[in-house]
Amino acid sequence: MPVAWKWTFGVLIILIAVTIAVGAYWKAVISNKIKDAVSKSTMGLYTLDFSDMHFKLFSGGLAFDSVSLKPDTSVFNRMRNTGDAPRHLFDIGLSSLIITDLSPLDIYFKKKLHLNVIVLDKPVIKVFYNEFKTRDLPEEVKTAYQQISGFLNSVIVKDISIKDAGFKYIDNSYSIPDTTEFKGLTVKVTDLRIDSLAQFDKSRFYYTKEIFVQLKNYRHSTKNTLYNISIGEIAASTSGKYLMLRKFSLKPRYPEMEFSRHYKYQHDRYDLFFDKITLNDIDFARLNSQRRLLAGKLSIEDAVIKIFMNRELPPVTFDKGRNYPHVVLKRLKINTRIDTLLIKRTGISYSEFNPDSKRKGTVTFNKFNASILNVTNDSLSLARNHWARATTSALLMNKGLMNVRINFDLTSATGGFDFNGSLGKMDMRVLNPLSRNMSLAKIESGMITKATFSVAGNLHNTSGSIRLYYNDLKVELLKRDDDTGKLKDKTLVSSVANILVKDDNPGDDGKLRIGKTSATRLSSASFFNLMWKSLFAGMKESIGLTLESTDKVKVEPSKKEQRKLKRKLRREKRKDNN
């Protein structure tokens, strides 16, 4: 081998050796710096570990194998005893972590850890929520920057990308921890910055400019296996201060009657679809540190809500008063205040199977829109305003414009509320899909010109009045034929009913009959059942069917009474002809 080649080869070997030695040195330096930074910035609460680190000296590339971020339970318990522990703990594991554009010289000589991109591929992230008292942090508690300033002047990462993550949230505030789990989560963190200026930047969340979370095509079955949940997309942004769900659906796995027979008692069956749900102006900092959900507006758009109840089953044994909307709000474990709840362009239908008619009756509210102000269980908010006020509009049976205003007393021990509203012009025959199957009554004719109502109530009863203006009301009472299963006219009883029912309101005397809306709620009845029952009671009284007269219709007349009724009917007919 020529001497020149020997020298060249020798120099190359020396350079390789030096590079390896320098690389090994910097590998050890960087490894210790990173682990040190994590431990000191978290006051020893977390430990970062990895099995190996691959460092490319000249390109600044860095990769870690078998990475884990683990909480130290002894440190956590000590912080918990002093009231300094965070309520959320993180446990993160991943097979590899990739970093680009790392400058060892900047770390060593300038005390700057500046990175371009960090990529975490398929990590498993566990978040534990713990319920306990925390004290207000005193001013002397060090910020993350102050914790690392002894060995680093600044930490900057332009982009952190987490792909296809497994995410599990464990809520330890319940006697049996409640777990929520997602797979395929994408997280993007923009402009992580820990330095002398960023520590005071209140626009940053966990020292970042933005944390964006996205999950697509989520599928899940409920614990009781009776429903399938699907969500087209979940997205949240700390800088945009929003949480959004698209194409959310809750679908029963069984048809209506089959579904109901999975229970021993009456249970509502829900079939729900929400095209878009958006929660805006979220205070993520308080949500994280205080577990208070403070937000500006919750919007629900283009929803379809179908509810079914099988009345042939016995009623539930618990009191459904606990499911009043404002009572449910009280029971939420998370402190909540949403300034405005908007519901737009929604269709709602409620159906019941009637064991007497062996049929299903349905009431619908089409083009439903609502605005609800001050949705809260937050004690500070309630001290300022303890009323949630709802304004709603819909087309009853897709025909009559119905406007209702509901006021919920959020601090009432008895579930106090009141509502008032109006119903526009409507042909009463459109109510037949409900009245035929649920009340065994067919409306032959009748036109509502308008109606207004005002009712106050609580967990137990309601009282109020309804002013129902209508013309030319005729009804036909029905009974079910046991042989054919069909509904047929109870001719004589219908005739009696039409004598009792007033054709018009106001009547010939020009006086308006005002219906009383007094109603008592059974423990197995819901809030909306009581609202409807109240209005129905007032409507019956408005058309002339008082409790006394209703009893007359229900009792089949004797043969002697039938002859009297027939004579009375003939007299009424002659009177009408004259």
TALINHU-V664901 format. One record per residue. RES is the residue in one small letter. NEAR is the number of other ideal C-beta (glycine too) atoms within 10 Angstrom. Layout:
BEGIN
res=(RES RES)
near=(NEAR NEAR)
END
This chain:
BEGIN
res=(m p v a w k w t f g v l i i l i a v t i a v g a y w k a v i s n k i k d a v s k s t m g l y t l d f s d m h f k l f s g g l a f d s v s l k p d t s v f n r m r n t g d a p r h l f d i g l s s l i i t d l s p l d i y f k k k l h l n v i v l d k p v i k v f y n e f k t r d l p e e v k t a y q q i s g f l n s v i v k d i s i k d a g f k y i d n s y s i p d t t e f k g l t v k v t d l r i d s l a q f d k s r f y y t k e i f v q l k n y r h s t k n t l y n i s i g e i a a s t s g k y l m l r k f s l k p r y p e m e f s r h y k y q h d r y d l f f d k i t l n d i d f a r l n s q r r l l a g k l s i e d a v i k i f m n r e l p p v t f d k g r n y p h v v l k r l k i n t r i d t l l i k r t g i s y s e f n p d s k r k g t v t f n k f n a s i l n v t n d s l s l a r n h w a r a t t s a l l m n k g l m n v r i n f d l t s a t g g f d f n g s l g k m d m r v l n p l s r n m s l a k i e s g m i t k a t f s v a g n l h n t s g s i r l y y n d l k v e l l k r d d d t g k l k d k t l v s s v a n i l v k d d n p g d d g k l r i g k t s a t r l s s a s f f n l m w k s l f a g m k e s i g l t l e s t d k v k v e p s k k e q r k l k r k l r r e k r k d n n)
near=(7 7 7 8 9 10 10 12 11 10 10 10 10 10 10 10 10 10 12 11 10 12 16 11 13 18 17 12 14 19 17 11 18 20 14 15 19 17 17 18 21 19 16 15 21 19 15 19 13 18 10 11 17 13 21 12 15 7 10 17 14 23 17 23 13 13 19 15 18 15 19 16 11 9 17 18 10 15 17 17 10 9 12 15 19 17 17 13 19 15 16 19 15 21 14 17 19 15 21 17 13 22 14 19 10 15 19 14 9 13 16 16 22 16 19 13 13 20 15 22 14 14 22 15 20 17 15 17 17 15 11 11 6 15 8 7 10 7 5 5 11 13 15 19 21 14 18 23 18 9 14 21 15 19 22 16 20 17 15 19 15 22 14 12 21 16 19 15 15 17 16 15 14 12 6 6 11 13 11 11 11 17 15 15 19 15 19 15 23 17 16 21 19 26 18 12 9 21 16 9 11 6 8 19 17 13 21 19 17 15 19 16 19 15 20 13 10 18 9 14 11 12 7 9 9 16 20 14 14 14 19 15 15 18 17 19 19 22 16 14 16 17 19 17 20 16 15 20 16 15 12 19 14 13 10 16 13 11 19 21 11 14 14 10 12 17 16 13 22 15 17 16 17 20 18 17 18 16 19 17 15 21 16 19 15 13 15 15 14 13 15 17 21 20 22 15 14 20 15 20 15 12 19 14 19 18 17 22 18 21 16 14 16 10 13 15 9 11 13 20 19 13 14 23 16 23 16 12 16 14 9 11 12 12 18 16 18 24 17 16 19 14 21 16 13 21 18 17 16 20 20 21 20 18 11 13 18 12 17 19 21 16 17 20 20 15 13 19 13 17 14 20 15 20 22 24 20 19 9 10 20 16 9 9 12 15 15 21 13 19 14 18 15 22 17 18 22 12 18 20 14 19 14 19 14 21 15 24 16 21 13 17 8 11 20 17 26 16 21 16 18 15 21 15 14 22 14 24 16 16 23 16 17 20 18 19 22 21 19 19 20 18 19 15 13 20 15 23 14 14 24 14 21 16 24 16 24 18 20 12 13 23 13 21 17 24 18 24 17 22 14 11 22 15 22 21 20 21 14 16 10 6 6 8 10 9 18 11 13 18 10 16 20 20 17 22 23 19 16 16 18 17 16 16 22 14 12 8 6 6 9 13 16 14 26 16 25 16 22 12 24 12 14 16 18 18 22 14 17 25 20 15 17 26 24 15 22 25 19 20 22 24 22 19 20 14 9 8 16 14 9 16 21 9 10 10 16 9 7 8 14 13 11 12 16 13 10 13 15 10 10 13 10 9 8 7 6 5)
END
